[in-house]
Amino acid sequence: MSALEGVRVLDLSTGIAGPVVSMLLGDFGADVIRIDGPAPDPQSDHPGYAVWHRNKKSVRVDPARHSDLEWLAASVAGADVVVLGDGATLSDWGHSVEEAGRANAELVTLRLPAYVDGHSAWAGGESNDLLAGFAGMAMRQSSISGGPVASMSPFLSYIHALWAATCAVAALIERTVSGLGQVVTVTGMHSVLQANVSSFNTSPAAPDPPTAIGVMGRHPSYRQFLCADGKWLALGALGSKFEERLLRALGLERVLEDERIGGVTARMALPENFAWVTEIIESAVALRTRAEMLELVESIGIPCGPMNSREEWFDGEVVRSIGMRATVQDPARGAVDMVGIPIVLTRTPGAVRTPAPPPGADDGMPPWPAKEPKPGLPPRYVPGPLNGFRVLNMGTFVASPYAGMLLSELGADVLKVEPLTGDPNRLMSYAVNRGMRSIAIDLSTEAGQKVFHRLAETADIAMDAMRPGVMKKFSIDYATLSALNPRIVTQSMSAYGEGGEYAHRPGVDMVIQAESGMMSSWGGDDVPVANTIAINDVATSAMSTLLSLLGLYERQQSGVGQRTWNSLAATSTFLQMEHMVHFEGSPVPPVGHQDYRGHHPLRRYYEAADGWLGIDVHTFDDETAESRLRESGLVGDGDLATGLRDSIASLPLADALQRLARAGVPSAKVRPVSEVLRDPELLESEAFHIRLQDDGTSFMQTGRYAGFSRTQRRGPMVPPGNGEHTRAILRTAGLSDSEVDKSIEQRTVFAGGPVAHALPISYR
């Protein structure tokens, strides 16, 4: 059995996000039917197509044929999930299809608007690069010139899919309680918020941080370095413990003693200190070969790794050991090597079973049987689809706590289980700890473990981010917890997953970016480029949320929990899936360069006289787009790239956008974060929430992450102080007041107060 066995998914979307949603559901056993139209899919020649459409059937539906629409209506009547692309509704397919959706009370309708619900900032539907430009991500990327930078892979589209699939499964879990489906809306802007949880945690009065600081980011010891032998490596020395260790190991105590630092290593990242500290550390690293540096840094426990190419990573030991390489026999392409399943459910695992089907491969199949009418069930209105479910989150730093916050956003009661001294990254992780309640426990003691066991008896999910083996050492591993609560689902996140020689190594986003080929492919022949967003952390947070909910959904069917795990390494491979597809004749994946604007004249960023814009032609062929541009007079008869660059550079931004729109070429303004934060439409849609610092000044945070028609959680979330809810949590676990007091006195637990509300120093 797979986790979603018996779930019927009808995919009516195009592009990337929608197909990857149904791919993820199909990977775990859902019966997925992709609806192909009479015209070829514009993405069908893309290597990623072979991955995005695996584990599916294909039926062609011609909207002009009444019999096709009858079949579609009947299939909607029997579906559990319908996936709709940008701006689409079931009514687009006609009255009978719309009515079938309304009559199916169990149906979860997943809508994926390209930008925000009810508004398109550009023509042409979903676009990773136009979304990144208009929503501030492209201008937030560190660079040489300070202009917008295009990404190598469509990261936002993949995160959009990942988070949307998570929300769909959350709705299916809620349906196990209420018996009813609902409409779930996850927009492109929601994917931006999910990826930029820390970047949008900022003061609206502050100017945009300078980005013309080079391609290695804004932290002196959490970045890539060139060694004496001309080889690159990445260091993950983030946080006072690791930063101080690195400085002392390199003989750089003078940095700590400098009055500008004053022993507080976080001050190294301040704008006034960044340049001189970075130069000192770079010079020290440049005296050693990469092998010498790796040996030194590994000996003091700091995450580090070599710079690899995508090919080295995909062919290497880590990907093999965690099952992230799969091969299928494709009828059109032959043997296809592609990324495997990025998350592991040990009892009901996913699998790559079938290749992408040719369009219409399953024409003539009967529609699913219609769902039985519901006997007038009263609607259930609760704050979030996961209301009533409890999660224990033991994660620290960013990725695992953020998964807890995402579950809180979906309505779960999430308990942040911290050490007595608190999460060591609390000061820098204000934004990702929101919505949880905190209890501080000394898990190294038998008494502390017994307290945790009491909590686990009433929990649905337990999440951790400890290296393999640590949970067993603390007697809080799956075997122990499931003996107390057979229904519990445990989810473990690590850097390199389980199995293989890397399993016990520490790892962080910056190092995984280097090892997985993200940096080298983005930089090309220039220096390797680090993503300013902690891309592997934020995507793994969503991946962990999806993983735990798949386990919970299956538990709702079987009554039995299971152990699950995932890794930063698997996520990094998933985020490059369209460039890790190998078959005979497959194109060589593109590489970028520093200040990369895009790989094609019709898919890139351009500078106008007073700002930047992006162009992304993908819904029709390039020849048509070029013809339209020449007919409009925007470019002449010469080279297209040169003509577009020169023409746009001579025009005011508004004029250039207007002329591109008249030519029917999808385009959008590229905006800085400050402008995005002040967008009235985004504020009205609760993309951002305004909060007060303790000093009375205000700051911005990410707001709503999804829309649920019947179970919407509302209002801003705040992070807890360390142990702020210890007393209340222990009381609800059945401890008496005297037992609680004794646990506090014996330092088994810690009871603290609210968190200080203040913005941290940004490290990215």
CORNOR-V500125 format. One record per helix or strand of 3 or more residues. SS is the DSSP state (helix for helix, strand for strand). FROM is the first residue (numbers start at 0). LEN is the number of residues. If there is no record, write none. Layout:
{{SS | FROM | LEN} {SS | FROM | LEN}}
//
This chain:
{{strand | 7 | 4} {helix | 16 | 11} {strand | 30 | 6} {helix | 48 | 4} {strand | 56 | 4} {helix | 65 | 13} {strand | 80 | 4} {helix | 89 | 4} {helix | 94 | 9} {strand | 107 | 4} {helix | 127 | 7} {helix | 136 | 4} {helix | 154 | 24} {strand | 182 | 3} {helix | 187 | 8} {strand | 221 | 5} {strand | 231 | 5} {helix | 239 | 10} {helix | 252 | 5} {helix | 264 | 5} {helix | 270 | 15} {helix | 289 | 10} {strand | 303 | 3} {helix | 309 | 5} {helix | 316 | 5} {strand | 324 | 6} {strand | 333 | 6} {strand | 342 | 3} {strand | 389 | 4} {helix | 398 | 11} {strand | 412 | 6} {helix | 425 | 3} {helix | 430 | 3} {strand | 436 | 5} {helix | 445 | 11} {strand | 460 | 4} {helix | 469 | 4} {helix | 477 | 7} {strand | 488 | 6} {helix | 508 | 7} {helix | 517 | 6} {helix | 534 | 24} {strand | 562 | 5} {helix | 567 | 7} {helix | 576 | 3} {strand | 602 | 6} {strand | 610 | 6} {helix | 621 | 11} {helix | 639 | 10} {helix | 652 | 10} {strand | 666 | 4} {helix | 672 | 5} {helix | 679 | 5} {strand | 687 | 5} {strand | 697 | 5} {helix | 725 | 7} {helix | 736 | 9}}
//
